Amino acid sequence: MRPIQTLSKKIEMDKLKMDTIADKMLGNLSSKQLGLELSSIFRNRNLTPLFQPIIDLKSRLIYGHEALIRGPINSSLHSPIDLFQAAEKSGCLFEMDWLARSTAIASFQQQQSDDLLFINITVNSIMARGHRQGMTLDCLHELGVPVDKVVIEITELQPVEDFNLFIESINHYRKMGFKVALDDLGGGYNGLRLWSELRPDFVKIDKHFVLGIAQSKDKRHFIESIKTLAEGLNTKLVAEGIETEEDLCVIEDIGVDYVQGFLFRRPEPKVQPKLHYEWPNTNPSPTLHDYSNELAAILIETESVDPLSPVHWVSQLLHKNNHLDFIPVVEDKTVLGMVWRRELMDLLAQRYGHDLHHRKPISKFMDRQPIVVDIHTPVETLSRLITDHKNNHRGDAFIITKYNQYAGCGRFLDLLRLITDLKIRNAQYANPLSGLPGNVPIQKQLQNLIHQKRGFCVFYIDIDHFKAYNDYYSYEQGDDVIRLVSHLVQDSAQRADDFIGHIGGDDFILIRTKTDSFVEVCDVLLDRFNTQVKTLYSAEDIKNGGIQSQNREGETQRFPIMSLSIGVLVVPPGLIEHQQKLASLATKAKKQAKHSGGNTWALLNALDA
């Protein structure tokens, strides 16, 4: 580690550099023009940068920090909105924006953080007359901050007037090596247009659409649409305003990439390496093939290193263990990153590489975004995670944790062999039409939950009026209905421990160990089916509201458009000991939903049955 006196000296030198740059920048501003409060802020550099972590939901580790500026405490300009509005009225918006930016960069660098830094730049500032290109880059060079560690976050306070000039200005930042984020999507003036024209690396969803999403179907639909757009435009999403665990669960289910909010940490002057929130230490139930045991079978108990370990010590460890291609970086059993043999050796092989870096802490050179999974993660979930990282992962291994603590590593090749074996072993149990697990694995899954005495929730899903549709149209079109429901149920099951099965015919089952999220699952499933099933009818039948077909007694009868009936059975921990009782109660819940007229769900708590 760097001695305290050396670090203090560097901080003083950095501050001197910043004061010199600021003096040149602000020399043309007069006190009369600015007023007392603004003059004092500029004269004393009286701005306080706060930092709030941004979390990668795949690794559940800190990915970066957003710098947020505050004016003097007990001042009318303490709020950033008031501060920048006052600066704009006084004609010094660009100077204030730059002072805030440079202050944040200096503070971040002094704290020796290796994470990404998100800094805000207002549209108004970029378009201001005083705007000069290259100053941010000069500031980074002066302080020794790599440009690829900084994300320019574009904030809209007013509409963009000269759109072409604005895009040209932002692209200038990108050419210099900056990443770009679009802030507060849905809360600005030109959000979607800016997104399509700018093609940013990140889009931050305004907190209005995140707060309370667990209770709002409309907000969920909005963010699901944004997620679809992001995938098509190769953009990563950041959900702002995460304040409750319920909202976090929905955001995770949708597949948003990153999150930030008070649930994890409030903005603070110091860059904090740890979060206030910890994901529940749940032990997800084994799914179709006892996946928890399968993943444990490929676990390699690899030695880990401390983040402060010197580079030369880690390189010697790799030399002594030629079979090691990677070493996890772990502090107090918490995973921080991964060191890849090839990357470290290439670094040290460069001219002066060893002399320059051998005493530095290994944390400076570790991969901060390795794939990290819990040991109970289903193999299929891990496979999707690796596929999602296809353009990001830097090695051929992943890290395995148990109860959020480091357990070991696994190799991609071993995982591939495991998946192949599982597919061959269990193909006989899959329903040929839907591809979902059939009755044998369903019974095995339920028996596992009963044996473990865990609480869980069973969704028994049935298609109303399916036989009439199948007889009236054709078996081929009936198969399309089955596939539709299969896809919809799979889309509604995003949690790692969700289990989906096809009982047979038009009956499906979803098993979830989280027992307090059934309302949203049912509402979303019913709403989507109600919308999409109409595409499987002719225009005339849609107009007539249904079809004429024969019932089970062979009599002609009018049948409405197909709908779903969902019986929801909540099973408290350890209450049921036999599958027969479980099946009886689930069927009872489904019948209650069907008796309500279809296109609805009914709840039955096993405790009350």
Long-range contacts (C-beta under 8 A, 24 or more apart in sequence): 1-308, 1-361, 7-112, 11-110, 14-106, 14-109, 14-110, 14-142, 14-143, 15-106, 17-142, 17-143, 18-45, 18-102, 18-103, 18-106, 18-139, 18-142, 18-143, 19-45, 21-102, 21-138, 21-139, 21-142, 22-99, 22-102, 25-95, 25-98, 25-99, 25-135, 26-95, 26-99, 29-92, 29-95, 33-90, 33-91, 33-92, 34-90, 34-92, 35-86, 35-90, 37-72, 37-75, 37-76, 37-77, 37-86, 38-77, 38-86, 38-87, 38-90, 38-92, 38-96, 40-72, 41-71, 41-72, 41-77, 41-83, 41-96, 41-99, 42-92, 42-95, 42-96, 42-99, 45-99, 45-103, 46-71, 46-72, 47-71, 47-99, 47-100, 47-103, 48-73, 48-269, 49-100, 49-103, 49-104, 49-107, 49-108, 49-269, 50-267, 50-268, 50-269, 51-108, 51-267, 51-268, 51-269, 51-270, 51-271, 51-272, 52-260, 52-265, 52-266, 52-267, 52-268, 53-260, 53-264, 53-265, 53-272, 53-275, 54-116, 54-118, 54-238, 54-258, 54-259, 54-260, 55-258, 55-259, 55-260, 55-264, 55-275, 56-257, 56-258, 56-369, 57-251, 57-252, 57-256, 57-257, 57-258, 57-259, 58-257, 58-369, 58-371, 58-372, 58-385, 58-388, 58-389, 59-335, 59-369, 59-370, 59-371, 59-372, 60-279, 60-372, 61-335, 61-336, 61-368, 61-369, 61-372, 62-115, 62-273, 62-275, 63-115, 63-116, 63-258, 63-368, 63-369, 64-115, 64-116, 64-117, 64-118, 64-151, 65-108, 65-113, 65-115, 65-116, 65-117, 65-118, 65-271, 66-118, 66-119, 66-120, 66-153, 66-260, 66-267, 67-104, 67-105, 67-107, 67-108, 67-117, 67-118, 67-119, 67-120, 68-120, 68-267, 69-100, 69-103, 69-104, 69-120, 84-122, 84-124, 84-157, 85-157, 88-124, 88-157, 92-130, 93-122, 93-124, 93-125, 93-128, 93-130, 94-125, 94-128, 94-129, 94-130, 94-131, 94-132, 95-130, 96-125, 97-121, 97-122, 97-125, 98-125, 98-135, 98-136, 101-136, 101-139, 102-136, 102-139, 105-136, 105-139, 105-140, 105-143, 105-145, 105-150, 106-139, 106-143, 107-269, 108-145, 108-271, 109-143, 109-144, 109-145, 111-270, 111-271, 113-271, 114-149, 114-363, 114-364, 114-368, 115-149, 115-271, 115-368, 116-149, 116-150, 116-151, 116-179, 117-145, 117-149, 117-150, 117-151, 118-151, 118-153, 118-181, 119-150, 119-151, 119-152, 119-153, 120-153, 120-155, 120-183, 121-152, 121-153, 121-154, 121-155, 122-154, 122-155, 122-156, 122-157, 123-154, 123-155, 123-156, 123-157, 123-158, 123-160, 123-166, 124-157, 124-158, 126-154, 126-166, 126-169, 126-170, 127-160, 127-161, 127-162, 127-165, 127-166, 127-169, 131-169, 133-169, 133-172, 134-176, 136-173, 136-178, 137-176, 147-176, 147-177, 147-178, 148-177, 148-179, 150-178, 150-179, 151-178, 151-179, 151-180, 151-181, 151-201, 151-202, 152-178, 152-179, 152-180, 152-181, 153-180, 153-181, 153-182, 153-183, 153-202, 153-204, 154-180, 154-181, 154-182, 154-183, 154-194, 154-198, 154-200, 155-183, 155-184, 155-188, 156-183, 156-184, 156-188, 156-189, 156-190, 156-191, 156-194, 158-189, 159-189, 159-190, 160-189, 160-190, 160-194, 163-190, 163-193, 163-197, 167-197, 167-198, 170-198, 181-238, 184-240, 185-226, 186-222, 195-229, 195-233, 195-235, 196-233, 199-233, 199-234, 199-235, 200-235, 201-235, 201-236, 202-235, 202-236, 202-237, 202-238, 202-258, 203-230, 203-235, 203-236, 203-237, 203-238, 204-237, 204-238, 204-239, 204-240, 205-237, 205-238, 205-239, 205-240, 205-256, 206-240, 206-241, 207-240, 207-241, 207-261, 208-241, 210-239, 210-240, 210-241, 210-242, 210-247, 210-251, 210-261, 211-241, 211-243, 211-247, 212-247, 213-247, 213-250, 213-251, 214-244, 214-246, 214-247, 214-249, 214-250, 214-517, 214-520, 215-246, 217-520, 217-523, 217-524, 217-527, 220-250, 220-254, 220-520, 220-524, 223-251, 223-254, 223-256, 224-254, 227-254, 227-255, 227-256, 245-277, 246-517, 249-495, 249-514, 249-517, 250-520, 252-494, 252-495, 253-494, 253-495, 254-494, 255-494, 274-334, 278-404, 279-404, 281-403, 281-404, 282-497, 282-513, 283-376, 283-403, 284-374, 284-376, 284-377, 284-378, 284-496, 284-497, 284-513, 285-445, 285-448, 285-449, 285-452, 285-454, 285-456, 285-497, 285-499, 285-513, 286-376, 286-445, 286-448, 287-378, 287-445, 287-497, 287-499, 288-378, 288-426, 288-429, 288-437, 288-441, 288-444, 288-445, 288-499, 289-379, 289-422, 289-425, 289-426, 289-441, 290-448, 291-376, 291-377, 291-378, 291-379, 291-380, 292-375, 292-376, 294-379, 294-418, 294-422, 295-373, 295-375, 295-376, 295-377, 295-379, 295-382, 295-400, 295-410, 296-375, 297-418, 298-410, 298-411, 298-414, 298-415, 298-418, 299-375, 299-400, 299-407, 299-408, 299-409, 299-410, 300-408, 300-409, 300-410, 300-411, 301-407, 301-408, 302-326, 302-327, 302-328, 302-408, 302-409, 303-327, 304-328, 304-329, 304-330, 304-406, 305-329, 305-330, 305-339, 305-362, 306-330, 306-331, 307-331, 307-336, 307-337, 307-361, 307-362, 307-363, 307-366, 308-361, 308-362, 308-363, 309-361, 309-362, 310-358, 310-359, 310-360, 310-361, 310-362, 311-344, 311-348, 311-357, 311-358, 311-359, 311-360, 311-361, 311-362, 311-364, 311-365, 312-354, 312-358, 312-359, 314-339, 314-344, 314-362, 315-344, 315-345, 315-348, 315-358, 318-344, 318-345, 325-395, 325-396, 325-397, 326-395, 326-397, 326-409, 328-370, 328-399, 328-406, 328-409, 329-362, 329-363, 329-366, 330-406, 333-405, 333-406, 334-404, 334-405, 334-406, 335-370, 335-372, 335-399, 335-401, 335-406, 336-363, 336-366, 336-368, 337-363, 337-366, 337-367, 337-368, 337-369, 337-370, 338-366, 338-367, 338-370, 338-395, 338-397, 338-399, 339-365, 339-366, 339-367, 340-367, 340-394, 340-395, 343-367, 343-394, 367-394, 367-395, 370-394, 370-395, 370-397, 370-398, 370-399, 371-398, 371-399, 372-398, 372-399, 372-400, 372-401, 373-398, 373-399, 373-400, 373-401, 374-400, 374-401, 374-402, 374-403, 374-404, 374-496, 375-400, 375-401, 375-402, 375-407, 376-496, 376-497, 377-496, 378-496, 378-497, 379-415, 379-418, 379-419, 379-422, 380-419, 381-496, 382-415, 383-415, 383-419, 386-412, 386-415, 431-502, 431-504, 433-479, 433-482, 433-483, 433-486, 433-502, 434-482, 434-483, 434-486, 434-502, 434-508, 435-486, 436-486, 436-490, 436-500, 436-501, 436-502, 436-508, 437-499, 437-500, 437-501, 437-502, 438-501, 438-502, 438-503, 438-504, 439-501, 439-503, 439-504, 441-501, 442-499, 442-501, 442-503, 442-509, 443-579, 445-499, 445-501, 445-511, 446-511, 446-579, 446-582, 447-579, 449-511, 449-513, 449-571, 450-576, 450-577, 450-578, 450-579, 450-582, 453-573, 453-574, 454-513, 454-573, 455-513, 455-515, 455-570, 455-571, 455-572, 455-573, 456-511, 456-512, 456-513, 456-515, 456-571, 457-511, 457-512, 457-513, 457-514, 457-515, 457-518, 457-568, 457-569, 457-570, 457-571, 458-509, 458-510, 458-511, 458-568, 458-569, 458-571, 458-582, 458-586, 458-589, 459-509, 459-510, 459-511, 459-512, 459-518, 459-521, 459-522, 459-566, 459-567, 459-568, 460-507, 460-509, 460-566, 460-567, 460-568, 460-569, 460-586, 460-587, 460-589, 460-590, 461-485, 461-489, 461-507, 461-508, 461-509, 461-510, 461-525, 461-564, 461-565, 461-566, 462-506, 462-507, 462-508, 462-564, 462-565, 462-566, 462-567, 462-590, 462-593, 462-594, 463-506, 463-562, 463-563, 463-564, 464-562, 464-563, 464-564, 464-565, 464-594, 464-598, 464-599, 465-546, 465-559, 465-560, 465-561, 465-562, 465-563, 465-598, 466-505, 466-506, 466-562, 467-552, 468-547, 468-549, 468-550, 468-551, 468-557, 468-559, 469-536, 469-547, 469-549, 469-559, 469-562, 471-549, 471-550, 472-547, 472-548, 472-549, 472-559, 473-536, 477-536, 480-536, 481-506, 481-533, 481-536, 481-562, 482-506, 484-529, 484-532, 484-533, 484-536, 485-529, 485-564, 488-525, 488-528, 488-529, 488-532, 489-525, 491-528, 492-521, 492-524, 492-525, 509-586, 515-570, 515-571, 518-568, 518-570, 518-601, 518-603, 522-566, 522-568, 522-601, 525-564, 525-566, 526-563, 526-564, 526-566, 526-599, 526-600, 526-601, 529-563, 529-564, 530-563, 530-599, 533-561, 533-562, 533-563, 534-561, 537-561, 560-598, 563-598, 563-599, 564-598, 564-599, 565-590, 565-593, 565-594, 565-596, 565-598, 565-599, 565-600, 565-601, 565-602, 566-590, 566-593, 566-600, 566-601, 566-602, 567-591, 567-592, 567-593, 567-601, 567-602, 567-604, 568-601, 568-602, 568-603, 568-604, 569-604, 569-605, 569-606, 570-603, 570-604, 570-605, 570-606, 570-607, 571-606, 572-605, 572-606, 572-607, 575-606, 575-607, 576-606, 582-606, 585-609
